[in-house]
Amino acid sequence: MKRRTLMATAAALAFGLAGVTAASAQETIKLGAAAPLSGPLAGGAAVTHWPAVKLWVHQVNERGGLKLAGGQATIELVEYDDQTNPQQAIQAAQRMATQDNVDFMVSPYSTGLNLAAAPIFAQLGYPQITGTAVTNQQPELAAQFPSMFFVLGRTGVMAEDTAKVLVDLRDKGEIGNRVALVNVADAFGIEMVGISRGVLEAAGFEIVYETSYPLGTQDLAPVIDGAKASNPDAFIAWSYPGDTFALTDQAIVQKFEPKVFFTAVATAFPGYGARFGANAEGVMGMGGVNPDDPAFKAFAEAHVALNEQGPDYWASAATYATLEILGQAIEATGTKDRAVVMEYLKDRSNSYETILGPVQFNENNDNERYWTVGQWQNGVFKGVAARGRDGAAPIQLKQGWQ
């Protein structure tokens, strides 16, 4: 487990040793963050998680910090690599709380790591505002861990909207009933495929091929080979970043050209569009954005300026929004006292202005406004289905690989 501490405050640097008395009036909020810097999900975290966290810290410190009752507090970011390992995520949270004495912690990256860390966040008394957890267990988790909040959505809604996209295409006569369904065998993929299978079958689709593969699998040629042999109209993969790219690679190599090609996490990454170019056109996946939304445009510009890379077209903004919510709760209470801030977050009458628009949590601590399905169109991953959001683009049929 590796630790890094970043103090991104120009004010502290300017004061130097000569300004110890003045500097002592400047409070600091220690923010702990543990997420993959190595392991199977490091690539995804490098796109979605870390850049969004650093952008928020940078912008808060650039404006002088968060407003507290006694002044302002700049952010000190303490980082750990959880190595895409649930036990390491738990140990990092324990260490940040008991040794680093951080005031707050950033929620982990991915559904699985968030579920693994939930008990320790609750035990230690830290809010866990998740930007990358997608699960249908939200009611149960919210009841068990009232300190856990969800911004990105539920698996059931994702599965329902994906099925609805297929139903709409079938009703237009553009596809048939045959679906190949595959998944990564971790918490996210297992839950998604179970719900998706039921929703698709209830909608009258025939699952002609189904398989799973372990997280971190390098060779996915057999998966695509099996899917191709089943001759489906639609291919649905509840995948994570590495396999999203590998499945697409293999589909192109094997000329597997269903009319709907859907991969999940990382389809929304700018790197996906850059890697596959014209072949990305028409590919569907989880999430999406309204690229014409001024708030997203401003976020993307700031993201590029600081990180020298653009955000993804889905969960980058959600991750950033979780910190906006935390920051607004701290400022509204005027304190970094976790217990006070936690009570403010639990008050469901409170709302937050974020990059996602207004956020207000329901009885399941779930914000019910999010994108569910996106599609690459003209070099941008646009939202084509959503709950409580405007600006969805019309769906286009995949035209095969170049």
Summary of the structure (lengths in Angstrom):
residues: 402
radius of gyration: 21.4
end to end distance: 43.4
largest distance: 74.8
contacts: 1463
relative contact order: 0.13
helix: 44%
strand: 22%
